Amino acid sequence: MLLRLGLAIAALILAVDQLSKLYLIDLMERYPGGIEVTSFFNIVMVWNRGVSFGMFAGDGMRWILVGVTALISIFIFLWLRKATNRLLAISLGLVLGGAIGNIIDRIRLGAVADFFDFDLIFMRWPAFNVADMAIVVGVALLLLENLFHGRKSDKISS
């Protein structure tokens, strides 16, 4: 039951991520300078050949990143198979769907397509996509799950 829930979440994230990328890549071809949505939010076209903040974007890193992300995805799937509660299953499903979405980009497009650009008063956030959002939310929920549902430490009696 929990495995199905996690896989359904992963499939939903993967579908939304890939459909949004198809639409936004096409849209950005017509608006190469980007689209200003608000004074602090733009839709842009950024090809991320690395990982977070463009790290490890050097030549030859594409297939290494695909391999590393695939191994992480396998680990997440195996963890999902052992999920013991809904929050854990949802969290792992979000991370898995996002990771697979970005793997598909690297294989199909040679880089991850990022679009959402926030320019906040105190910082400019690097562009990101639906898969990235799912991964961040999934990891945050994993932290909460561990905090509230994780294994309880043995009480020491005095």
C-alpha positions in Angstrom: 0.0 0.0 0.0 2.7 2.5 1.0 4.9 1.4 -2.0 2.0 2.1 -4.3 1.4 5.5 -2.7 5.0 6.5 -3.1 5.2 5.3 -6.7 1.9 7.1 -7.6 3.4 10.3 -6.2 6.6 9.7 -8.1 4.7 9.1 -11.3 2.6 12.2 -10.8 5.7 14.4 -10.2 7.4 12.9 -13.2 4.4 13.5 -15.5 3.9 17.1 -14.3 7.7 17.8 -14.5 8.1 16.4 -18.1 4.9 18.1 -19.4 5.8 21.4 -17.9 9.3 21.1 -19.5 7.8 20.3 -22.9 5.5 23.4 -22.7 8.1 25.8 -21.2 10.9 24.8 -23.6 8.6 25.6 -26.5 7.4 28.8 -24.8 10.9 30.0 -24.2 11.9 29.5 -27.9 9.3 32.2 -28.6 10.4 34.4 -25.7 14.2 33.9 -25.5 14.6 36.9 -23.2 12.3 35.3 -20.7 8.9 36.4 -19.4 8.5 38.8 -16.4 5.6 37.4 -14.4 6.0 39.8 -11.4 8.7 42.1 -10.2 10.4 39.2 -8.4 9.5 36.2 -10.5 10.4 35.4 -14.1 10.1 32.5 -16.4 13.5 32.0 -18.1 15.4 29.3 -20.0 18.4 27.9 -18.2 20.2 24.8 -19.2 21.9 23.3 -16.1 24.7 20.9 -17.1 25.7 20.5 -13.4 23.9 20.0 -10.2 22.7 22.6 -7.7 24.0 26.1 -8.5 25.7 24.7 -11.6 28.4 22.8 -9.7 30.1 19.9 -11.5 29.1 21.2 -14.9 32.4 20.3 -16.6 32.9 18.3 -19.8 32.1 14.6 -19.4 30.0 15.1 -16.2 26.7 14.4 -17.9 26.9 10.6 -17.8 28.5 10.6 -14.4 25.6 12.7 -13.1 23.1 10.4 -14.8 24.8 7.4 -13.1 25.0 8.9 -9.7 21.4 10.1 -9.8 20.3 6.7 -11.1 22.1 5.0 -8.1 20.4 7.5 -5.7 17.1 6.7 -7.3 17.6 3.0 -6.9 18.4 3.6 -3.2 15.3 5.8 -2.8 13.1 3.1 -4.4 14.5 0.4 -2.1 13.9 2.7 0.9 10.4 3.3 -0.4 9.7 -0.5 -0.4 10.4 -0.5 3.3 8.4 2.7 4.1 6.5 2.4 7.4 4.2 5.4 7.2 2.4 7.7 4.7 4.7 10.7 5.3 7.8 8.7 4.5 6.2 7.2 1.4 5.1 10.6 0.1 8.5 12.1 0.9 10.4 9.4 -0.9 7.9 9.5 -3.9 8.5 13.2 -4.3 12.3 12.8 -4.3 12.2 9.8 -6.6 9.9 11.5 -9.1 12.1 14.6 -9.2 15.3 12.7 -9.5 14.0 10.6 -12.5 12.6 13.8 -14.1 16.1 15.3 -14.1 17.7 12.1 -15.2 15.4 12.1 -18.3 16.5 15.7 -19.1 20.2 14.8 -18.9 19.7 11.8 -21.2 17.2 13.4 -23.6 18.4 17.0 -23.7 22.0 16.8 -22.4 21.2 19.1 -19.5 18.4 19.9 -17.0 15.9 22.5 -18.2 15.2 25.1 -15.5 12.7 27.9 -15.8 11.5 29.4 -12.5 13.7 32.4 -11.5 13.1 34.3 -8.3 14.9 37.6 -7.6 14.2 38.3 -4.0 15.4 41.5 -2.3 18.1 39.8 -0.4 19.2 37.2 -3.0 18.7 35.9 -6.4 17.7 32.2 -6.3 19.1 30.0 -9.1 16.5 28.9 -11.7 14.8 25.6 -11.0 12.0 23.3 -12.2 9.1 21.1 -11.0 11.5 18.2 -10.3 13.8 20.4 -8.2 10.8 21.6 -6.2 9.6 18.1 -5.6 13.1 17.1 -4.4 13.4 20.0 -2.0 9.9 19.4 -0.6 10.5 15.7 -0.4 13.8 16.2 1.6 12.1 18.7 3.9 9.3 16.2 4.6 11.9 13.5 5.2 13.5 15.7 7.8 10.1 16.2 9.4 9.2 12.6 9.2 12.5 11.7 10.9 11.9 14.3 13.6 8.3 13.1 14.4 8.1 9.5 13.2 11.7 8.3 13.2 12.9 5.6 15.5 12.5 6.6 19.1 15.8 6.3 21.0 15.7 3.9 23.9 14.9 5.7 27.1 17.6 5.4 29.7 16.3 4.6 33.1 18.1 5.9 36.1 
